[in-house]
Amino acid sequence: MPLRYMHTPSEVLCLDDVQATVDLVCAYCRRLTPELDFTPV
């Protein structure tokens, strides 16, 4: 997610970006099934 001044005492980010990231990860996790295989080929 976009942010400014990473690893400093004044790191800044937009809370809307955080919420959008949470929503995206939740949507991805809802699509996972037990049959899904992450084993590299």
N, C-alpha and C positions, 0 to 999 in steps of 0.2 A: 504494500500500500504506500502511496506517496507520503513522504514526510520530510521535514527539514531538520537539520542540525542533529542527525543521528549520533548517538553515543556522547551527547553533551547534556549538561544539566537543564538545558532549555529546549529539548526535543519537542517539536510541534507537529501535530497532525490534525486532520479534519475528522470530527466524530461521525460525520456522514460517510466518510470513506471506511471507517471502522465498521459501521453498521452494514454497509454494502458488502464488505468482505465476509462478515459473519453470515449474512444471508446467502452469499454465494457458496460458502463451505457447507452450510446446512442443506442447501438444495442438492449439492453434489453427494453428500452423505446419504440423503434420502433415496438416491438412485442406486446405491450399492446393493448388491444381492449376494447371497452366500455362494453362488456359482461363479462370481467374478474372480478371476485368477490374475494376480499381480506378479507371478513368477516370470522372470525374464526368459526370453527364448534364446 
